[in-house]
Amino acid sequence: MAEYKEAPLASRPKTLDPAEYFNISPDHRRAEEQRAALKAQLKRRFQLQLNSPHRKELIEDPALTRWTFARTNNIYPNFRPTAKTSLLGGLFGVVPMFILFCVLKTNRVSRSDDNSIYQWCACCILEGLKRNYVCFMSAFQNLHN
């Protein structure tokens, strides 16, 4: 704004007039200048800490600490456990691991008996379902006893 030179045949645009710039009151402008001065002071203090040759510990940033605390402690607005998220978690978390396990297991099983791996996978699935059912029933009985 200071380097602006008016053209000989045109007047200064109203948006570049210092009195009309942003159309704000002097109190508001003074508050902005105070905030900018505080920001510059904090920046200078951080730069001095960062470039200190005698620094032995980490630089603690209170704003980052507050942000991290707020982000990790109040997780409910960011994630809600619903049927959809549970299904997606199982689909993208558990199923690929099980498929990878079965693929790696097929490399170890002899290739002479082709049905053995399918029988083994079915047995593992049924065993897991049975184990989960037994755990669920024992927990259910403990609740009602």
HELIX and SHEET records of a PDB file:
HELIX    1   1 LYS A   14  LEU A   16  5                                   3    
HELIX    2   2 TYR A   21  ASN A   23  5                                   3    
HELIX    3   3 PRO A   26  LEU A   50  1                                  25    
HELIX    4   4 PRO A   62  ASN A   73  1                                  12    
HELIX    5   5 ALA A   83  GLY A   89  1                                   7    
HELIX    6   6 GLY A   90  VAL A   94  3                                   5    
HELIX    7   7 VAL A   95  ARG A  108  1                                  14    
HELIX    8   8 ASN A  115  HIS A  144  1                                  30    
END                                                                             
